[in-house]
């Protein structure tokens, strides 16, 4: 799981935590060489850049790139984000307790997400 805390102007800034549905997806997202082999150089660069944007966001609501759209996943409410013109990232809230307590996910309070897939757009 990615987890970062940095200090900006003497205030603490907490970023989004990213977990992964499985080791294979984690490997693609964490290892640039593997990402290039599986996705190609251009898409691997976009993935690295967009993961960086996710990491610095304090909540899902701060994600403005990639045409974010809410979806239902097998794991509860989630989002799809475009990864270039051909692929998309799907993720969900990684706090299942919060999901079950809320009838609707308050994405401004979600600080832990789980990547579910990187797939070609249909």
C-alpha contacts under 8 A as a table, 3 or more apart, distances in Angstrom:
res1	aa1	res2	aa2	distance
1	X	17	X	6.61
1	X	18	X	5.42
1	X	19	X	4.58
1	X	20	X	7.22
2	X	17	X	5.47
2	X	18	X	5.18
2	X	19	X	6.81
2	X	55	X	7.78
3	X	15	X	7.05
3	X	16	X	7.08
3	X	17	X	5.07
3	X	18	X	7.16
3	X	55	X	7.91
4	X	14	X	6.63
4	X	15	X	5.91
4	X	16	X	7.85
4	X	17	X	7.63
4	X	55	X	7.52
5	X	12	X	6.97
5	X	13	X	5.85
5	X	14	X	4.94
5	X	15	X	6.40
6	X	12	X	6.10
6	X	13	X	5.49
6	X	14	X	6.88
7	X	10	X	5.82
7	X	11	X	5.56
7	X	12	X	4.69
7	X	13	X	5.84
8	X	11	X	5.36
8	X	12	X	6.34
8	X	13	X	6.65
13	X	58	X	7.71
14	X	58	X	6.15
15	X	55	X	5.57
15	X	56	X	5.22
15	X	57	X	5.55
15	X	58	X	4.73
15	X	59	X	7.51
15	X	111	X	7.28
16	X	54	X	6.70
16	X	55	X	5.38
16	X	56	X	6.90
16	X	57	X	6.03
16	X	58	X	5.60
16	X	59	X	6.26
16	X	60	X	7.83
16	X	111	X	4.86
16	X	112	X	5.73
16	X	113	X	7.20
17	X	55	X	7.06
17	X	111	X	6.12
17	X	112	X	4.55
17	X	113	X	6.11
18	X	55	X	7.61
18	X	112	X	6.10
18	X	113	X	5.18
18	X	114	X	5.66
18	X	115	X	6.97
19	X	26	X	7.88
19	X	94	X	7.45
19	X	112	X	7.51
19	X	113	X	6.19
19	X	114	X	4.52
19	X	115	X	6.21
20	X	23	X	7.10
20	X	25	X	6.41
20	X	26	X	5.60
20	X	114	X	5.12
20	X	115	X	4.81
20	X	116	X	6.45
21	X	25	X	6.99
21	X	26	X	7.82
21	X	114	X	6.44
21	X	115	X	6.03
21	X	116	X	5.18
21	X	117	X	7.76
22	X	25	X	5.67
22	X	26	X	6.42
23	X	26	X	4.95
23	X	27	X	6.04
24	X	27	X	5.09
24	X	28	X	6.42
25	X	28	X	5.17
25	X	29	X	6.25
25	X	115	X	7.83
25	X	116	X	7.90
25	X	117	X	7.03
25	X	118	X	7.91
26	X	29	X	5.14
26	X	30	X	5.94
27	X	30	X	5.21
27	X	31	X	5.57
27	X	34	X	7.07
27	X	35	X	7.95
28	X	31	X	5.59
28	X	32	X	7.10
28	X	34	X	5.53
28	X	35	X	4.74
28	X	38	X	7.76
29	X	32	X	7.21
29	X	35	X	6.65
29	X	47	X	7.29
29	X	48	X	7.30
29	X	51	X	7.96
31	X	34	X	5.41
31	X	35	X	6.25
32	X	35	X	4.97
32	X	36	X	6.12
32	X	44	X	6.77
32	X	48	X	7.61
33	X	36	X	5.12
33	X	37	X	6.28
34	X	37	X	5.08
34	X	38	X	6.21
35	X	38	X	5.26
35	X	39	X	5.55
35	X	40	X	7.03
35	X	41	X	7.78
35	X	44	X	5.19
36	X	39	X	5.32
36	X	40	X	4.47
36	X	41	X	4.74
36	X	42	X	7.87
36	X	43	X	7.52
36	X	44	X	5.19
37	X	40	X	5.78
37	X	41	X	7.66
39	X	42	X	7.91
39	X	43	X	5.72
39	X	44	X	5.87
40	X	43	X	5.64
40	X	44	X	6.00
41	X	44	X	5.16
41	X	45	X	6.19
42	X	45	X	5.23
42	X	46	X	6.42
43	X	46	X	4.99
43	X	47	X	6.10
43	X	83	X	7.37
43	X	84	X	6.87
44	X	47	X	5.01
44	X	48	X	6.21
45	X	48	X	5.17
45	X	49	X	6.19
46	X	49	X	5.05
46	X	50	X	6.00
46	X	83	X	6.69
46	X	84	X	6.88
47	X	50	X	5.17
47	X	51	X	6.01
47	X	83	X	6.72
48	X	51	X	5.25
48	X	52	X	6.29
49	X	52	X	5.14
49	X	53	X	6.46
50	X	53	X	4.91
50	X	54	X	6.24
50	X	83	X	7.85
51	X	54	X	4.98
51	X	55	X	6.12
52	X	55	X	5.11
52	X	56	X	6.47
53	X	56	X	5.47
53	X	57	X	6.44
53	X	63	X	7.59
54	X	57	X	5.27
54	X	60	X	7.91
54	X	63	X	6.83
55	X	58	X	7.94
57	X	60	X	7.00
57	X	62	X	5.80
57	X	63	X	6.83
58	X	62	X	6.91
58	X	111	X	6.86
59	X	62	X	5.65
59	X	63	X	7.62
59	X	107	X	6.93
59	X	108	X	5.52
59	X	109	X	6.68
59	X	110	X	6.02
59	X	111	X	5.68
60	X	63	X	5.55
60	X	107	X	5.89
60	X	108	X	6.44
60	X	110	X	6.75
60	X	111	X	7.46
61	X	64	X	7.67
61	X	107	X	6.25
61	X	108	X	5.71
63	X	68	X	7.30
64	X	67	X	7.04
64	X	68	X	6.81
65	X	68	X	6.93
65	X	81	X	7.56
65	X	82	X	7.89
66	X	81	X	4.76
66	X	82	X	4.23
66	X	83	X	6.34
66	X	84	X	7.60
67	X	80	X	7.99
67	X	81	X	5.82
67	X	82	X	6.04
68	X	79	X	6.49
68	X	80	X	5.80
68	X	81	X	4.82
68	X	82	X	7.28
69	X	79	X	5.45
69	X	80	X	5.53
69	X	81	X	6.85
70	X	77	X	7.21
70	X	78	X	5.71
70	X	79	X	4.45
70	X	80	X	6.58
71	X	77	X	6.08
71	X	78	X	5.16
71	X	79	X	5.37
71	X	80	X	6.92
72	X	75	X	7.92
72	X	76	X	5.86
72	X	77	X	4.69
72	X	78	X	5.69
72	X	79	X	7.85
73	X	76	X	5.13
73	X	77	X	5.89
73	X	78	X	5.99
73	X	92	X	7.28
75	X	78	X	7.98
75	X	92	X	6.84
76	X	92	X	6.72
76	X	93	X	7.46
76	X	99	X	7.32
77	X	92	X	5.99
77	X	93	X	6.89
77	X	99	X	7.97
77	X	105	X	6.97
78	X	90	X	7.12
78	X	91	X	5.48
78	X	92	X	3.96
78	X	93	X	6.41
79	X	90	X	5.73
79	X	91	X	5.51
79	X	92	X	6.30
80	X	88	X	6.38
80	X	89	X	5.57
80	X	90	X	4.51
80	X	91	X	6.64
81	X	88	X	5.42
81	X	89	X	5.20
81	X	90	X	6.56
82	X	85	X	6.99
82	X	86	X	7.87
82	X	87	X	6.13
82	X	88	X	4.29
82	X	89	X	6.38
83	X	86	X	6.95
83	X	87	X	5.00
83	X	88	X	4.72
83	X	89	X	6.44
84	X	87	X	6.09
84	X	88	X	7.54
86	X	120	X	5.71
86	X	121	X	5.61
87	X	118	X	6.73
87	X	119	X	5.40
87	X	120	X	4.19
87	X	121	X	5.12
88	X	118	X	5.60
88	X	119	X	5.52
88	X	120	X	6.33
88	X	121	X	6.33
89	X	115	X	7.25
89	X	116	X	7.59
89	X	117	X	5.80
89	X	118	X	4.60
89	X	119	X	6.70
90	X	115	X	6.05
90	X	116	X	5.44
90	X	117	X	5.29
90	X	118	X	6.50
91	X	113	X	6.47
91	X	114	X	5.29
91	X	115	X	4.29
91	X	116	X	5.08
91	X	117	X	7.15
92	X	113	X	5.60
92	X	114	X	5.37
92	X	115	X	6.77
92	X	116	X	7.21
93	X	96	X	6.97
93	X	99	X	7.39
93	X	110	X	6.66
93	X	112	X	6.23
93	X	113	X	4.64
93	X	114	X	6.24
94	X	112	X	5.17
94	X	113	X	4.56
94	X	114	X	5.21
95	X	98	X	5.45
95	X	99	X	6.47
95	X	110	X	7.71
95	X	112	X	6.47
95	X	113	X	7.61
96	X	99	X	4.90
96	X	100	X	6.24
97	X	100	X	5.33
97	X	101	X	6.31
98	X	101	X	5.13
98	X	102	X	6.21
98	X	105	X	7.79
99	X	102	X	5.36
99	X	103	X	7.42
99	X	104	X	7.56
99	X	105	X	6.12
100	X	103	X	7.16
102	X	105	X	5.90
102	X	106	X	7.77
106	X	109	X	5.73
106	X	110	X	6.87
107	X	110	X	5.01
110	X	113	X	7.42
